[in-house]
């Protein structure tokens, strides 16, 4: 009944537009929007803040890669839907009177007024960012517009602009920063992509074990999508949905007298900065393999650039952030070489497993380079989020909408160093939105704002609402 109600509301709204406008270009635009929504629903998805943010931050190569992965039967369904919708608009043209549209405007206004009135005593508020407070009235408005398929993208884009806070200029707010111990030569933070914890060695025995590492089991990411997750990992958390980009780990390292590098196999999106690249721009040196929209190559393509950073002469200790493609779809393109498949094998899952193993081998290559040049070092690896298992290709997808799951936020978290150590697993209850405090203790940095008791190395620490994460709709949700 809910689905039928939504469909009826959309049809009434479109009929109102037809009565007022009657322009074929507008009909074409409405058809495109509804067809895109239809495509998402074919994949059991819906357009929300996380999905829209990911679409806007996708480069041309990623878009083409996704388009090529769409099956022929899906294309047929999309084309048929497009033609039917456009024809229905064309037939309706001129058959809807202005009196009908006025009645519909009164109806829509009544729905809004009734909703506002029913919630007028509700004091619930949500912080979109540090400056913007979303009241229940905004919630009602965005929710109402979200029911209208043809208006939803505009509504979400506006809400997304509020969320980003105008992509304000970042300036360090860290105070009284100092180091409290002798530092290693090099610290590496490897941010992986879309890696499920149980596919990673040492978390599942059939995948083998990592030697000489500390394994932390029970770590979850702040969100199911990179767009919300990584900025909250790299910045100081204020609560479940707020973070302060001016209290980020790169500025913390800079203020502590370190030389910082950002080396990425993901795109910066040309002249426009994403939330991640805005923080990354605080590094002394930045390198993006994909700034020319080239299709992403396997992550080993970054090793020459990492080697340059390792060999660069400086008296300062270095921190190198490496943002890899990891296990981002298309899984079979995330590693070198071909895959040998048995008739019974699931190609998608075999490629996914191999992409994870390739990421582990990438870290071993980093260790080999550091040892070769006689550097003392520490390495942290984690993934920005996991994925959800589904029963249709590609069988592992982002945990957006109804696909939200524990697996979509459970991630591997591994540390290693040049110090001799046995592999040990630590059980924790830790949300990576507290990573800035882990980062500070890991290196040995103190400041007015760091809270080292919130570090993952304090294995008894359980953060407030540690099991609450952000969905792709920017809603706070507890994991099951």
N, C-alpha and C positions, 0 to 999 in steps of 0.2 A: 504493500500500500504506500509505503514511503517513497519507493521508486516511482510509482505511478503519479503520486502527488508532485514530485519534483519535475517529472516529464510534463505534466499538465501546466505547472507554473511556468516552465520554459516556453511552452507553446503559446500561452497567453501573453507572455512578455514579448515574444517575437511578433505575434499578431499586432500588438500595440505599436511596435517599431514600424511594421509594414504600413499601418494606418497613417502614421505621422510622416514617414520618409518616402517610401515607394521608389527607392533608387536601387537599380540592379547591382551596382558596385557594393553597396551596403549588404545586399543579399549574398553576394559572393564572399565577402568578409565573414559574415555570420556562418556561412556554410563551411568555410575553412576552419573556423574556431570550433564548430560543433563536430567536424570530422576529426580534428585533433583530439578532442575529448573522447570521441568514440574509439579512436585508436588506443588511448590510454586504458579505457574500460575493457577493451579486448585483452589487454595484458593485466587485468585485475588491478589497475592503478587509477589514481585520480589526480588532477592537477592541484598541487598545494604549494606552500612556500618553498619547501625543500626541493621539489621537482622543478619549479620555475627557476629557482636560484641556480640549480645544476644546469638547466637548459641555457640560461643566460651566460653562464661561465664556461660552456662547452665551446671548443674551437671547431673550425670547419672540418678538420681531420676526424675528430671524434663524431661529429654529426654524420659525415659520410660513412664512417665505420658502422654506425648504428643503422643507417638506412640500408646498407648492404646486407645486414643481418636479418632484415624483415623477410618473412616467408612469402612465397607467391600467393598462397591462399589468403593471407592477411591483406596483401595489396588488392586482391579482388574484392574482398569485403569492404575495404576503405573506399575504393572507386565506386562501387554500387551505392554505398551509403551517401557519398558526396553527390552523386547524380540525383538520387531520390530526394535528398534534402533540398537541393537547389531547385528541382522541378516543383516541389511542394511550395517553395517560396514564390516561384514564378506564377503558379496557378492562383495563389492567394492574393497576388498583387491586384489592387483595385477592387477587391471584394470585401474589404474590411472598412467599415465606416468610422468617421471621427468620433461618433457617439460611443461606439464600442471602446475606443482607446481611452476616452475620458472615464468610462466606467472602470476600466482596468487600472488606470492611475489612482482612482479612489480606492480600489481594492488593495493595491500594493501599499499605498499610504496607510491604510487601516491596519494591515499586517504589521508594519513597522511600529505604528503608534501603540498597538496592543502589546507588542513585545516589549517596547520601552516601558510602558505602564506596569506590566507584570513584574519587571525587574527593577523598578525605580528605587527600591529599598536595598538592593544588592550593592554592597560597597566593594565587591571584588575588583581588584585592579591587577594588571600585569605589566611588568616593565619590559617594553620592547627593546630599549637600549638605555644607556645611562641618563639620557636627556628626555626620553619620550615615555610617558605613562599611558597605557591603553586602558581606558575605563570600560565598564560593562556596555556603555553606549556604543563604543567603537566595536566591541565584540559582537553586538547585535547587528550593527551595520555590515561588518565584514561577513558575518554568517549569512545574512539575508542575500547579499550580493553573490556570495559563494554558491547559492542555490541556482543562480541564473547562469547557465553555461556560457552564454555569449558575453556576459559582463565579468565573469569570474577572473579571466586573465588580467583585466584592468584593475580590478579590486586587489588581486594578489600583488601586482606590480607596485601599486601604491603602498600596500602594507610592507612589502619588501624594502621599499625606499625608506620607510620609517624605521624598519629594523636595522638598516645599515647606518642610520644616523647621518646620512649625507656623506658617508665615507670620510669622516672628519680626519684632519691631519693628526698624525701620531707624534707625540713628543714624550720623552721618558718622564715618568712620575716617581721612579724609584729614588729613595732617599737614604743617605748614609750607607752607601754600598761599599763593602770591603770583603776581602777573602780571609778565611780563618784557618787556612792550611796551605802547605806547599802543593802547587797544582801540577797535574800531568802536562805533557807537551801538547796533547791533542785530545779533544772530546768530540765524539761523533754522535749525533742524534739522527737516526734513520727512521723517517716517518713512512710506513708502508701504506698500502691502499687495499681495502676490501679483503683483508685476510681473516678468515674464520679461525678462532683459537684452536679448535679440535683438528684442524688440518696441519697445524704447525708441529714440528718435532718437539719432543719432550712433553707435549700436552696429550699426545696420543701415541702409544707405544709402537703402533704399526708404522708410524712415520719416522721412527728412529729417535735419537737423542742428540742434543747439542752438547758438545764438550766444553768444559771450562766456562760455565755460564750460570747466572742466577735466574731462575724461572719464577715468575710471579703469576700465580693462578687465582683468578677471581677479579681481574681487571675489566672494567667496562668503559666504553667510550661515551662522551657526552651526548652523542646523537647518532642517528642511523645514516646520516648523510654527511659527506665531507664539508659541505657548505656551512653547516652549523657546528660540526665537530672540531675541525682543526683550529679555527680561531679561538675556541674555548680551551683547547689544550695548550696553546702557545701563550695564553694571556691569564692574568690573575682572575680567578672566579670570584664573583660577588654573591651569586646564588645560582640556582639551577639554570636560569635562562639569561643571566647577565654576566658580562665579563668586561674588563677594562683593557682595551688594546694598548693603552699607554703604560700599562704594567705588563709588558710582554718579556719573554725569556731572552730574546735577542738583545733588547736594550739592557736587561739585567747583566748579561755577559759583557756587553760593551762598557757599561758603567763600572764593571769590576776590572777593567783594563785588559780584556781579551780581544783578540782579532776574530771577527765573526764572518762566516761564509754561508751563503744559501745556494745550494746546487740542486736543481730540480729537473726532473724528466716530465713534469706536467707544465701546462701552458700558463703564461701570464695573461693571455687574452690581449695581445697587441698593446695599444696605448691605454686600455682600460684596466684598472687594477681590480682584482678580486679581493675578497676579505683576507684571504691567505697571503696573496702577494703584497698587500698593503703592509702587513706585519713583516713579511720577508724583506721588504725594501729597507728595513732598519739595519740590515746586515751591511758590513763594510764592503763585501763583495757578493754579487749575485750573478748566477748563471742559469738561464732557462734554455733547455735543449729545444723546446717547442715554440719559441717565439715567432717562428716563420710559418706556423700552422702545419709543419711536417707531421706526418703520422708517427706516433710515438714508437721508438725502437726499444728493444729490451734494455733493462736498466744498466747492463754492463757498459752501455754507451757513455755513462757518466764517469767511469773509472779514470780516464785520462784527466778529467777536470779535477777529480778528487786528488789525484796524484800531484797535480800542480799546487793545490792548496797545502798538501802535506809537505812538499819540498820548498815552498816559499820561505825565504829567509825573514825571520822576525824574532825579536826578543820576547814577544808576548806569547802567552799560551793561546791556543786556537780552539774555537768551537765551530764545527762544521755540521750544518743541518742539511740532510740529504732527503729530498722528497721524491720518492720513487713511484713508478706506475704500479709496481707490485702485482696484484692479481685483479686489476681493473679489467672489465670486459673489453675486448674479446680475449678470453683466457689463452687461446692458442697462439696469440701474437705477443705474449709477454715473456717469451724465452727464445733462445736460439735453437735451431734444429727442428727436425720433424718428430712426430709422435707415432710410435708403433702401437697399433690398436688390434685387439682381438675382436672377433665378431660380436661378442657379448659386452664389449666395453661401451661405456657412455663417454663419447668424445669430449663433451663439455667438462665433465667431472675429472676425467683423466688430465685434460689440459689445465684445469684449475689446480689440481694437486701438483702438477709439474711446475706451474707458475710460482706456487708457494716454495717448493724446493729450490727453484732458481733464486728466489729472494734470500733464502738461507745461504746459498752458495755465494751470493753477492756480498754478504757480511763477512764470510770467510776470506774473500778476496781483499776486503778492506783490512782485515787483520794481517793478512800476508804483506800488504803494502806497508803498513805501519811497522811491522817487524823488520822488513827489509831495510827500512831507513832508520832503524834503531830508535823509534819514538816510544815514549811512554804514553799510554792511552787508556781511555775508557769509552765504551760504546753502549748506547741504549737503542733498542729497537722496539717499536710498537706499531700497531695498525690504527688507522683513523676510525675504522668501524669494521664490522663483519658483514655477513650477507645472510639472507633467509633462503632456506631450501623450498623449492616449489616443484610441481610435477610436470612442468613443461619447459622446453628450452628457454634460456640456457641453464635451467635447474637451480641456479643460485642468483638471486637478485637483491637489490637494496630493500631494506625493511621499511618501505614507505607504505602509508595507508594501512590497508588491512593485512599487509605482509609484515607488520611489526612483530618482532620476536626477540627472545633473549639472545639467540645466535647472532642476530644482526648487530648487537652491541658488545658481545663478549670478544675480547681481543687478546692476542699474545703480547706479553711485555717481558723483555729479556735484557739483562745487562751483562757485560763482560769487560775484561780489562787485561793489561799485560801482566798483572799479578797472577801467580799460580793459584788456581782454585778448582775444587771439585764442583761438578754440576749439582745444584741443590734447588729444590722446589719450595717456594714459600706460598702458603695459602693466605690470601688477603681479601678484603672487601674494599675495593678502591675504584674511584671514578677519576678518569684522566683529566677532568676539569681542575683537579688539584695538582696538575703536573708541574706548574711553576715552582711549587714548594719542593717537589721531588728534585727538580733540576737544580735548585739552589743548594740543597744538601749534597747532592751527587757531586757537584763541583767543589763546594766549600765556600759558598757566598752567603753573606748576611746582609740584611737591609732592614729598614723600618717596617717594610710591608711583608717580608717573607715570614712564613710560619712553618718552621721546619718540623714541628710535630705532625703536620699534615703530609709529610713525605711518605712515599710508599715503603721506604726502608724502615719506617716505624710500623712494623707489620701488625701491631695491635690497633692502629688507628682505623676507625670507621667514620668516614665523613658524614656530615649531616645530609640526609637524603641521597646517600651515595648511589642507591638503586633507582633514582629518578633521572630520567633522561629526556631529551627533546625529540619529539617525533618530527617527521618531515612537515607536519602542519604547524610546527612551532608550539606544540602543546606539551606540557610536562606530563610524563607518564612513568609509572613504576614498572619495572620489568617483572615478569612472572617468575 
